[in-house]
């Protein structure tokens, strides 16, 4: 059991750090066994692989830790988006719009015609831009089902999704 200290003010952080430590222990054990089995000739390759595993674990831990204190602002289907996710998607989409650039085969961002008749708070025209369930900024490829809508001033207007809608229509995220 890890002791609670100034380095680990929350029990959940201690668990995450312990998880990262256990991943590190596992990786070093694997490296030792591989060196014993195959000799030191593959040492550099094995060490690189072990460091990659440790790095990925540390990045994942930091992302989880950063999201722990946030609340869900929009739920599209079963995906919960936090304010930072919505802000990042709008920032990316609006930045492209200002530059006159688009990404992906559907040329995002593009004007959103609001055939569904949503009651957005700001003035039109509106633009749609994908927000991905991976929480990474959209830069081309499959746009997924979810979108942020922003206006010509770059103001967030809402989150919409194809999930639960008929055909190519949208429904508002809750």
NUMI-890316 format. One line per field, with one value per residue (C-alpha): x, y, z; residue number from 0; residue in one letter. Coordinates in nm, 4 decimals, decimal comma. Layout:
N
xx <- (X / ...)
yy <- (Y / ...)
zz <- (Z / ...)
pos <- (NUM / ...)
code <- (A / ...)
//
This chain:
174
xx <- (0,0000 / 0,1347 / 0,1597 / -0,0304 / 0,2061 / 0,2376 / 0,3306 / 0,0061 / -0,2686 / -0,5526 / -0,5995 / -0,6820 / -0,3492 / -0,1657 / -0,3407 / -0,2527 / 0,1108 / 0,1211 / -0,0243 / 0,2487 / 0,5117 / 0,3757 / 0,3909 / 0,7546 / 0,8289 / 0,6642 / 0,8657 / 1,1961 / 1,1160 / 1,0409 / 1,3667 / 1,5676 / 1,4107 / 1,4627 / 1,8291 / 1,8714 / 1,7010 / 1,8542 / 2,1703 / 2,2678 / 2,2632 / 1,8999 / 1,9448 / 1,8991 / 1,5805 / 1,4349 / 1,5211 / 1,3611 / 1,0443 / 1,0415 / 1,0866 / 0,8031 / 0,5712 / 0,6677 / 0,6215 / 0,2776 / 0,1724 / 0,2899 / 0,1079 / -0,2120 / -0,1872 / -0,1469 / -0,4489 / -0,6632 / -0,5453 / -0,6192 / -0,9744 / -1,0608 / -1,1595 / -1,3821 / -1,7524 / -1,9377 / -2,0648 / -2,2111 / -2,3001 / -2,3227 / -2,4540 / -2,2519 / -1,9489 / -1,8992 / -1,7195 / -1,5653 / -1,5409 / -1,1771 / -1,2777 / -1,5441 / -1,3119 / -1,0324 / -1,2637 / -1,4048 / -1,0550 / -0,9290 / -1,2353 / -1,2541 / -0,8802 / -0,9173 / -1,2244 / -1,0335 / -0,7496 / -0,9905 / -0,8644 / -1,0465 / -0,9528 / -1,0953 / -1,2934 / -1,6025 / -1,4095 / -1,4443 / -1,5285 / -1,8175 / -2,1358 / -2,4035 / -2,7475 / -2,9457 / -3,2162 / -3,3182 / -3,4079 / -3,1962 / -3,2210 / -2,8594 / -2,7845 / -2,5826 / -2,6328 / -2,5775 / -2,4047 / -2,3099 / -2,0235 / -1,9787 / -1,6550 / -1,5945 / -1,5236 / -1,3729 / -1,4516 / -1,0738 / -1,0553 / -0,7882 / -0,8313 / -0,9760 / -0,7199 / -0,8761 / -0,9946 / -1,3209 / -1,5080 / -1,7101 / -2,0665 / -2,0193 / -1,9806 / -1,9350 / -2,1203 / -1,9729 / -2,0646 / -1,8714 / -1,7362 / -1,5946 / -1,8489 / -1,9545 / -2,3218 / -2,3783 / -2,2798 / -2,4716 / -2,4472 / -2,5653 / -2,6011 / -2,9722 / -3,0777 / -3,2400 / -3,0522 / -2,7882 / -2,9689 / -2,8420 / -2,9804 / -2,8549 / -2,6146 / -2,7442)
yy <- (0,0000 / 0,3415 / 0,5945 / 0,9160 / 1,2116 / 1,5571 / 1,3880 / 1,1919 / 1,4115 / 1,2026 / 0,8251 / 0,7954 / 0,9560 / 0,7076 / 0,4207 / 0,5659 / 0,6134 / 0,2603 / 0,1340 / 0,3153 / 0,1718 / -0,1802 / -0,1302 / -0,0269 / -0,3331 / -0,5592 / -0,4042 / -0,4423 / -0,8055 / -0,8779 / -0,7119 / -0,9195 / -1,2437 / -1,1610 / -1,0778 / -1,4097 / -1,5978 / -1,4213 / -1,2534 / -0,8883 / -0,8474 / -0,7429 / -0,5273 / -0,1947 / -0,3091 / -0,4532 / -0,1418 / 0,0804 / -0,1288 / -0,1184 / 0,2573 / 0,2956 / 0,0947 / 0,3048 / 0,6300 / 0,5318 / 0,4326 / 0,7650 / 0,9647 / 0,7668 / 0,8229 / 1,1985 / 1,2164 / 1,0227 / 1,2390 / 1,5606 / 1,4450 / 1,3350 / 1,6823 / 1,7646 / 1,7205 / 1,6135 / 1,9136 / 1,7318 / 1,3669 / 1,2552 / 0,9001 / 0,7394 / 0,9704 / 1,2330 / 1,5494 / 1,7933 / 2,1674 / 2,1373 / 1,8864 / 2,1203 / 2,4217 / 2,2377 / 2,1254 / 2,4774 / 2,6290 / 2,3881 / 2,4260 / 2,8033 / 2,8366 / 2,6460 / 2,8535 / 3,1795 / 3,0542 / 2,9417 / 2,5836 / 2,2533 / 1,8975 / 1,5564 / 1,4359 / 1,6267 / 1,9559 / 2,0409 / 2,2916 / 2,3572 / 2,5544 / 2,3824 / 2,4420 / 2,3469 / 2,1513 / 2,0132 / 2,3611 / 2,3729 / 2,6833 / 2,7959 / 3,0968 / 3,3053 / 3,4433 / 3,2365 / 3,1373 / 2,8189 / 2,5823 / 2,2199 / 2,0502 / 1,6939 / 1,6251 / 1,2806 / 1,0247 / 0,9718 / 1,3328 / 1,4124 / 1,7111 / 1,6136 / 1,6430 / 1,4352 / 1,0784 / 0,9493 / 1,2326 / 1,0038 / 1,0895 / 1,3943 / 1,7633 / 2,0988 / 2,3917 / 2,7419 / 3,0689 / 3,3227 / 3,4803 / 3,1435 / 3,1152 / 2,7640 / 2,7113 / 2,3489 / 1,9852 / 1,7577 / 1,3936 / 1,1500 / 0,8898 / 0,8290 / 1,0393 / 0,9040 / 0,9091 / 1,1803 / 1,4050 / 1,5226 / 1,5320 / 1,7591 / 1,6156 / 1,6291)
zz <- (0,0000 / -0,0895 / 0,1887 / 0,1424 / 0,1157 / -0,0365 / -0,3644 / -0,3674 / -0,2200 / -0,3620 / -0,3233 / -0,6943 / -0,7870 / -0,5662 / -0,7443 / -1,0839 / -0,9854 / -0,8453 / -1,1729 / -1,3654 / -1,1296 / -1,1810 / -1,5598 / -1,5191 / -1,3030 / -1,5597 / -1,8441 / -1,6604 / -1,5749 / -1,9400 / -2,0471 / -1,7976 / -1,9147 / -2,2818 / -2,2240 / -2,0435 / -2,3282 / -2,6287 / -2,5037 / -2,5053 / -2,8857 / -2,8763 / -2,5673 / -2,7479 / -2,9236 / -2,6059 / -2,4043 / -2,6664 / -2,6533 / -2,2726 / -2,2674 / -2,5177 / -2,2918 / -1,9905 / -2,1854 / -2,3142 / -1,9620 / -1,8196 / -2,0892 / -2,0307 / -1,6552 / -1,7057 / -1,9396 / -1,6940 / -1,4045 / -1,5980 / -1,6788 / -1,3222 / -1,2046 / -1,5024 / -1,5594 / -1,8690 / -2,0672 / -2,3700 / -2,4190 / -2,7825 / -2,7941 / -2,5163 / -2,5416 / -2,2724 / -2,3825 / -2,1369 / -2,1910 / -2,2995 / -2,5710 / -2,7102 / -2,6894 / -2,8710 / -3,1534 / -3,1972 / -3,1846 / -3,4517 / -3,6761 / -3,6427 / -3,7069 / -4,0328 / -4,1239 / -4,0684 / -4,2896 / -4,5621 / -4,5257 / -4,4874 / -4,3930 / -4,4775 / -4,7754 / -4,6558 / -4,6374 / -4,2675 / -4,1437 / -4,3745 / -4,3428 / -4,1399 / -4,2880 / -3,9757 / -4,1596 / -3,8207 / -3,6897 / -3,3728 / -3,1559 / -3,1397 / -2,9173 / -3,1636 / -3,5134 / -3,8283 / -4,0483 / -3,8624 / -3,9330 / -3,8313 / -3,7377 / -3,6120 / -3,2488 / -3,2090 / -2,9404 / -2,9109 / -2,7807 / -3,0388 / -3,2751 / -3,6136 / -3,8930 / -4,1702 / -4,2123 / -4,0717 / -3,8980 / -3,6737 / -3,5715 / -3,3491 / -3,4381 / -3,2758 / -3,4278 / -3,4215 / -3,5875 / -3,7952 / -3,4753 / -3,3586 / -3,0779 / -2,9745 / -3,0599 / -2,9688 / -3,0044 / -3,2401 / -3,3417 / -3,6064 / -3,3284 / -3,2738 / -3,5754 / -3,8890 / -4,2182 / -4,2374 / -3,9863 / -3,6502 / -3,2978 / -3,0226 / -2,7730 / -2,4165)
pos <- (0 / 1 / 2 / 3 / 4 / 5 / 6 / 7 / 8 / 9 / 10 / 11 / 12 / 13 / 14 / 15 / 16 / 17 / 18 / 19 / 20 / 21 / 22 / 23 / 24 / 25 / 26 / 27 / 28 / 29 / 30 / 31 / 32 / 33 / 34 / 35 / 36 / 37 / 38 / 39 / 40 / 41 / 42 / 43 / 44 / 45 / 46 / 47 / 48 / 49 / 50 / 51 / 52 / 53 / 54 / 55 / 56 / 57 / 58 / 59 / 60 / 61 / 62 / 63 / 64 / 65 / 66 / 67 / 68 / 69 / 70 / 71 / 72 / 73 / 74 / 75 / 76 / 77 / 78 / 79 / 80 / 81 / 82 / 83 / 84 / 85 / 86 / 87 / 88 / 89 / 90 / 91 / 92 / 93 / 94 / 95 / 96 / 97 / 98 / 99 / 100 / 101 / 102 / 103 / 104 / 105 / 106 / 107 / 108 / 109 / 110 / 111 / 112 / 113 / 114 / 115 / 116 / 117 / 118 / 119 / 120 / 121 / 122 / 123 / 124 / 125 / 126 / 127 / 128 / 129 / 130 / 131 / 132 / 133 / 134 / 135 / 136 / 137 / 138 / 139 / 140 / 141 / 142 / 143 / 144 / 145 / 146 / 147 / 148 / 149 / 150 / 151 / 152 / 153 / 154 / 155 / 156 / 157 / 158 / 159 / 160 / 161 / 162 / 163 / 164 / 165 / 166 / 167 / 168 / 169 / 170 / 171 / 172 / 173)
code <- (X / X / X / X / X / X / X / X / X / X / X / X / X / X / X / X / X / X / X / X / X / X / X / X / X / X / X / X / X / X / X / X / X / X / X / X / X / X / X / X / X / X / X / X / X / X / X / X / X / X / X / X / X / X / X / X / X / X / X / X / X / X / X / X / X / X / X / X / X / X / X / X / X / X / X / X / X / X / X / X / X / X / X / X / X / X / X / X / X / X / X / X / X / X / X / X / X / X / X / X / X / X / X / X / X / X / X / X / X / X / X / X / X / X / X / X / X / X / X / X / X / X / X / X / X / X / X / X / X / X / X / X / X / X / X / X / X / X / X / X / X / X / X / X / X / X / X / X / X / X / X / X / X / X / X / X / X / X / X / X / X / X / X / X / X / X / X / X / X / X / X / X / X / X)
//
